[in-house]
Each structure stands twice: as structure tokens, then as C-alpha cells.
């Protein structure tokens, strides 16, 4: 089945999607939380940057309200990859008395929201390690005004996919942003998994997406490349894909959307579904009055993980995906 990215759906039930930073309003939580009505509510969404996985997350989050029949005004702000801008967005939402709930997409945006917003609920998405990033105290019982959905990946299974495709892999390269706590967590997981799989990890750090092309050049001696859910690297994925194709080094990704952009495959999260699960948490907070402090951080259920492969992409790296792998794939992209 060929996957296609769906456009962001804004329905009548969603009311208005406001774009552009708004002026600060009165401090304090918005009206109407937990009273069992169907809105209208105002939700501020802080998205760290734009790439297909995060865009799908934002779409899924909003779809949850559409399906619940709740009227919402969404104020979607994009930090364009800048942490300082994410901090500014969080502070704006914190001071806007009309905002009932703040949603954040990606770890730096969630860290900014957790720091700035204290008197209204915060729901995060696309965060790998919420405790390690200092966003919540405990995954089972967050204990504050913040909860959400983690996109922690099955890193070992993803690396195993690379071995299933190319059984002579000895060293796997990873480029990651040293400023993203989620990426550090994934690299640590990869190194632990590598020990069990009998391979080595060679990692290279960058500080922003513009450094990715240079960083990947130092991986010419590896047998495969793994792209974690690192926002800087995924934003510059095409440079990693091009390097892999030129040097016949297969590239696997941690997110399914990156397969559409050239990676040979992954066993990963459907980010639209990931965002929808977070949206359902937000619905429970706003409509049903549930307390984020008592809402455990969510993780992708096994049936939300997908094995997605692209035989055509694999050929561009000089490898062939075994038929056995294709047969068990949930989706095959031509």
C-alpha cells in the first residue's frame, strides 16, 4: 500500500486556527475547564519545527477534538527549530487568560511549556523521555499540571530491521543534536541494544539542522545509518539520505514518515495516531475534568507500531529487502 501524507484538516467543529504570536492577555486559567460541556475552548499549540512526523502529530491532536465534537480555537505556533522562540511561545500562552490548555510538540517545546505554564494544563507529544528531560517527575503519576504521550521507540527492533536487510552490518552511524534530550536517550538505548545485537554504534553530534550534512560526512566508514526522532536531523533528512545513496550505506529511520522521504524502512510509531492519543487526553482534561497529575504518561500500544518498508528506496542504497521482511510489513511504500 502506498502511503500518502494527509493535509491538516481544520473542520467547522474546530473553529479557528490562529497563526502568529498573539499579545499576552490576563494571567490565569481559561474558563470552562472540566464542566462537561463541548466548548468553546482555546488551546495553544507549540510546535518546535516542521517536518512530516511533527506535522502529523499536530493533525492527529486536532482530529481528537473533531471526533469528540468539541468546539476549539487552536492557536498553532511554530518555533522554527529555535529553543528561544519556543520559550517565548510558552510564555505567551502562560500569560494568555483565554488559553484553557497548552499542547507542546517535541521535547524542547515541552520543556519550555512545563517551565512557563503553571496555572493551566499542559499536554505534550513527541517526547521520548519525559522524566529525563525534566518535564514530569514520574511517568506513572506525573504529579503536576503536565502529562502527555511519549514517542519512545523500539530502538532494538529498529536496529534489528537493518540487520535483517543487511546481515553483514558491524557498525551503525547516528547523527544527533546534542541539545535534544530525546536524542540523547535514543542514542543511549541504541548503544545498549547494539551490545545485544553484536554491533557497534558510531555517533556524531550536531547543534542544528544546518550542521547535519557536514556531520554525516564523517560516517563514511559505517555499514548502516540510523536516524532517531531527532528534530534537527529529521528536518535535514534529505542530506542523510543522499549521503547514504551516494555511498551505498542503507538508512533506516525511527519514524514512519521518513520512509516516505527516502529511508528504507522502520518499525515505528504512526505519529498521527500518536497525536490523536494526546488529543484524547486533552479532551478528558477539558471536558471531563481529569487531573494531569493523576494521568500516567502514555506510550504507543503495540498495535500502533508499524513495520514500514520501501523496496525501491532500499535499491538506491544498493541493498534488497528480503521477501520475508516484505511479507510481514504492515505497509510497503513503492
C-alpha positions as MATLAB code, in Angstrom:
seq = 'XXXXXXXXXXXXXXXXXXXXXXXXXXXXXXXXXXXXXXXXXXXXXXXXXXXXXXXXXXXXXXXXXXXXXXXXXXXXXXXXXXXXXXXXXXXXXXXXXXXXXXXXXXXXXXXXXXXXXXXXXXXXXXXXXXXXXXXXXXXXXXXXXXXXXXXXXXXXXXXXXXXXXXXXXXXXXXXXXXXXXXXXXXXXXXXXXXXXXXXXXXXXXXXXXXXXXXXXXXXXXXXXXXXXXXXXXXXXXXXXXXXXXXXXXXXXXXXXXXXXXXXXXXXXXXXXXXXXXXXXXXXXXXXXXXXXXXXXXXXXXXXXXXXXXXXXXXXXXXXXXXXXXXXXXXXXXX';
ca = [
       0.000    0.000    0.000;
       1.387    3.396   -0.908;
       1.226    5.873    1.957;
       0.298    9.461    1.304;
       0.567   12.323    3.709;
      -2.812   13.776    4.524;
      -3.259   17.557    4.727;
      -4.015   19.231    8.025;
      -7.750   19.064    8.481;
      -9.482   22.009   10.043;
     -13.195   21.337   10.364;
     -16.033   23.568   11.401;
     -16.078   21.971   14.823;
     -12.524   23.125   15.308;
     -13.454   26.762   14.752;
     -10.447   28.977   14.111;
      -6.774   28.106   13.677;
      -4.959   31.241   14.706;
      -1.450   31.770   13.384;
       1.079   34.366   14.545;
       2.079   35.252   18.063;
      -0.708   36.921   19.944;
      -0.462   39.565   22.572;
      -0.446   38.433   26.191;
      -3.772   38.523   27.956;
      -4.673   38.293   31.599;
      -2.900   35.557   33.561;
      -4.798   32.572   34.902;
      -6.550   29.542   33.515;
      -9.254   29.866   30.935;
     -12.918   29.408   31.727;
     -14.922   26.250   31.306;
     -12.415   23.527   32.238;
     -13.886   20.254   33.425;
     -17.514   21.349   33.348;
     -18.599   18.618   30.946;
     -19.549   20.965   28.103;
     -18.459   20.875   24.468;
     -16.632   24.186   24.473;
     -15.769   26.506   23.089;
     -12.197   26.160   24.335;
      -8.945   27.740   23.290;
      -5.815   25.602   23.041;
      -2.334   26.927   22.402;
      -0.127   24.506   20.463;
       3.642   24.997   20.485;
       5.405   23.000   17.755;
       9.203   23.073   17.756;
       9.656   22.818   13.992;
       8.027   21.499   10.841;
       8.678   18.055    9.419;
       6.185   15.343    8.448;
       6.207   13.467   11.771;
       5.536   16.573   13.863;
       3.004   17.918   11.373;
       1.153   14.590   11.532;
       1.242   14.802   15.324;
      -0.406   18.230   15.270;
      -3.024   16.962   12.844;
      -3.844   13.941   14.988;
      -4.145   16.063   18.124;
      -6.727   18.308   16.497;
      -8.606   15.367   14.997;
      -9.314   14.066   18.505;
     -11.405   17.166   19.229;
     -13.138   16.945   15.889;
     -14.149   13.348   16.603;
     -15.291   14.272   20.122;
     -17.495   17.034   18.725;
     -15.845   19.703   20.845;
     -15.562   23.275   19.601;
     -11.990   24.534   19.885;
      -9.986   27.512   18.713;
      -6.432   26.325   18.071;
      -3.551   28.798   18.233;
      -0.775   26.869   16.490;
       2.689   28.383   16.850;
       5.880   27.080   15.236;
       9.244   27.854   16.821;
      11.087   27.123   13.561;
      13.587   24.989   15.446;
      14.620   27.785   17.813;
      14.539   26.997   21.535;
      14.420   30.703   22.405;
      11.306   31.063   20.267;
       9.755   28.010   21.942;
      10.369   29.701   25.299;
       8.708   32.887   24.042;
       5.688   30.962   22.755;
       5.323   29.167   26.091;
       5.472   32.443   27.992;
       2.837   33.952   25.702;
       0.467   31.033   26.261;
       1.137   31.154   30.006;
       0.044   34.784   30.120;
      -2.986   34.416   27.861;
      -6.006   34.145   30.137;
      -8.141   32.836   27.275;
      -5.982   29.745   26.754;
      -7.527   26.750   28.525;
      -4.787   24.227   27.769;
      -1.303   24.249   26.261;
      -0.144   21.460   23.957;
       3.512   21.041   23.051;
       5.110   19.046   20.256;
       8.742   17.867   20.687;
      10.926   17.816   23.780;
      12.313   21.395   23.760;
       8.801   22.802   23.286;
       7.521   20.607   26.115;
      10.369   21.680   28.400;
       9.548   25.318   27.688;
       5.838   24.804   28.382;
       6.460   22.846   31.579;
       8.700   25.648   32.842;
       6.485   28.596   31.885;
       2.932   27.307   32.314;
       1.930   26.665   35.918;
      -1.779   27.504   36.208;
      -3.284   25.558   33.304;
      -2.856   22.006   31.998;
      -0.080   21.085   29.580;
      -0.212   18.036   27.294;
       2.982   17.064   25.482;
       3.643   14.954   22.396;
       6.749   13.678   20.587;
       8.761   13.424   23.808;
      10.965   10.354   24.239;
      11.980   10.609   27.902;
       9.749   12.992   29.853;
      11.412   12.243   33.195;
      14.958   12.536   31.867;
      14.048   15.826   30.184;
      12.683   17.201   33.467;
       9.148   17.570   32.121;
       7.438   15.306   34.670;
       8.587   13.749   37.928;
       7.200   10.285   37.275;
       5.665    8.621   34.218;
       3.022    6.728   36.192;
       1.986    9.705   38.335;
       3.264   12.981   36.850;
       2.237   14.922   39.957;
       1.852   18.378   38.414;
      -0.070   20.107   35.640;
       1.786   18.306   32.844;
       1.201   14.933   31.181;
       1.136   13.599   27.647;
       2.205   10.942   25.178;
       5.753    9.629   24.804;
       7.076    8.579   21.400;
       9.696    6.255   22.875;
      10.761    3.987   20.049;
      11.567    0.258   19.953;
      15.208    1.041   19.147;
      16.457   -2.545   19.346;
      13.794   -3.756   16.913;
      14.617   -0.886   14.568;
      18.306   -1.802   14.529;
      17.345   -5.445   14.035;
      15.492   -4.402   10.883;
      18.756   -3.077    9.485;
      20.422   -6.423   10.251;
      17.523   -8.265    8.623;
      18.164   -6.313    5.436;
      21.974   -6.365    5.554;
      23.333   -9.163    7.712;
      26.985   -8.090    7.477;
      26.425   -4.818    9.362;
      29.066   -4.301   12.041;
      28.903   -0.550   12.689;
      25.872    1.746   12.654;
      26.241    5.511   12.459;
      23.958    8.020   14.177;
      23.893   11.806   13.739;
      22.076   13.573   16.550;
      21.562   17.001   18.085;
      23.374   17.264   21.420;
      20.807   19.839   22.544;
      17.863   17.432   22.325;
      17.366   15.306   25.439;
      15.174   12.902   23.478;
      18.026   12.181   21.080;
      20.497   11.540   23.880;
      18.086    8.993   25.322;
      17.717    7.225   21.977;
      21.459    7.075   21.381;
      21.934    5.554   24.827;
      19.239    2.984   24.019;
      20.914    2.256   20.691;
      24.265    1.624   22.354;
      22.676   -0.775   24.837;
      20.800   -2.567   22.072;
      23.957   -2.739   19.969;
      25.682   -4.790   22.662;
      22.907   -7.378   22.488;
      22.955   -7.398   18.689;
      26.739   -7.670   18.401;
      27.261   -4.391   16.581;
      28.872   -1.035   17.381;
      27.463    2.481   17.323;
      29.412    5.439   15.962;
      27.652    8.682   16.849;
      28.293   12.232   15.712;
      26.732   15.291   17.341;
      25.459   18.475   15.724;
      23.797   21.551   17.195;
      21.278   22.390   14.456;
      19.911   21.145   11.146;
      22.416   23.130    9.076;
      25.246   21.002   10.504;
      23.694   17.652    9.592;
      25.162   17.455    6.094;
      28.685   18.030    7.420;
      28.144   15.690   10.360;
      27.040   12.747    8.253;
      30.175   13.035    6.116;
      32.171   11.549    8.994;
      30.167    8.317    8.783;
      31.685    7.045    5.535;
      33.157    4.017    7.335;
      29.885    2.689    8.811;
      27.733   -0.123    7.400;
      24.377    1.487    8.072;
      22.838    4.706    9.412;
      20.061    5.030   11.984;
      18.069    8.275   12.134;
      16.446    8.759   15.562;
      13.449   11.012   16.161;
      15.814   13.967   16.347;
      14.118   17.132   15.123;
      17.266   18.754   13.738;
      18.279   15.638   11.818;
      14.799   14.738   10.567;
      14.410   18.319    9.320;
      17.551   17.754    7.216;
      16.825   14.109    6.387;
      17.387   14.527    2.660;
      21.089   15.235    3.238;
      21.419   11.974    5.190;
      19.526   10.038    2.507;
      21.688   11.497   -0.271;
      24.870   10.589    1.588;
      23.632    7.046    2.131;
      22.705    6.602   -1.517;
      25.996    8.003   -2.798;
      27.996    5.687   -0.537;
      25.614    2.698   -0.624;
      25.073    2.893    3.134;
      21.464    1.931    3.963;
      19.500    4.367    6.117;
      16.730    3.321    8.499;
      14.587    5.739   10.456;
      12.807    5.819   13.788;
       9.601    7.311   12.366;
       7.413    6.002    9.586;
       7.103    9.334    7.763;
      10.831    9.319    6.998;
      10.367    6.197    4.863;
       8.262    8.295    2.507;
      11.211   10.686    2.314;
      13.806    8.074    1.382;
      14.699    5.813    4.327;
      14.463    2.104    3.520;
      12.206    1.270    6.443;
      11.373    1.324   10.134;
       9.370   -0.328   12.844;
       7.915    2.771   14.388;
       5.111    4.980   15.559;
       2.245    6.318   13.490;
       2.572    9.973   14.513;
      -0.933   10.960   13.515;
      -2.252    8.289   15.877;
       0.278    9.448   18.485;
      -1.126   12.979   18.314;
      -4.688   11.693   18.466;
      -3.951    9.788   21.695;
      -2.613   13.015   23.209;
      -5.691   14.856   21.986;
      -7.905   12.311   23.707;
      -6.042   13.022   26.947;
      -6.681   16.740   26.467;
     -10.387   16.060   25.887;
     -10.556   14.197   29.202;
      -8.874   17.116   30.962;
     -11.062   19.849   29.486;
     -14.424   18.121   29.197;
     -14.285   15.549   31.997;
     -12.171   17.463   34.498;
      -9.448   14.835   34.826;
      -6.294   15.970   36.628;
      -2.995   15.775   34.672;
      -1.229   14.979   37.944;
      -3.016   11.624   38.036;
      -2.860   10.821   34.316;
       0.022    8.481   33.507;
       2.235    9.344   30.558;
       1.026    7.338   27.573;
       3.090    5.128   25.286;
       2.270    3.754   21.869;
       0.378    0.475   22.162;
       1.893   -2.375   20.183;
      -0.880   -2.194   17.608;
       0.089    1.434   16.940;
       3.599    0.387   15.853;
       4.050   -0.269   12.148;
       6.663   -2.114   10.115;
       7.009    0.088    7.051;
       9.486   -0.708    4.269;
      10.324    0.571    0.815;
      11.972   -1.904   -1.582;
      12.527    0.912   -4.082;
      14.326    3.065   -1.518;
      16.440    0.073   -0.484;
      17.687   -0.394   -4.054;
      19.007    3.167   -4.032;
      21.253    2.174   -1.116;
      22.488   -0.875   -3.002;
      20.584   -3.410   -0.887;
      17.497   -5.574   -1.297;
      14.846   -6.092    1.355;
      14.289   -9.841    1.836;
      10.869  -11.104    0.810;
      10.318  -12.396    4.344;
      10.570   -8.832    5.661;
       8.267   -7.510    2.950;
       5.711  -10.208    3.723;
       5.440   -9.217    7.373;
       5.420   -5.469    6.738;
       2.304   -3.520    7.685;
       2.906   -1.152    4.789;
       5.099   -1.256    1.720;
       5.936    2.013    0.007;
       6.791    1.926   -3.709;
];
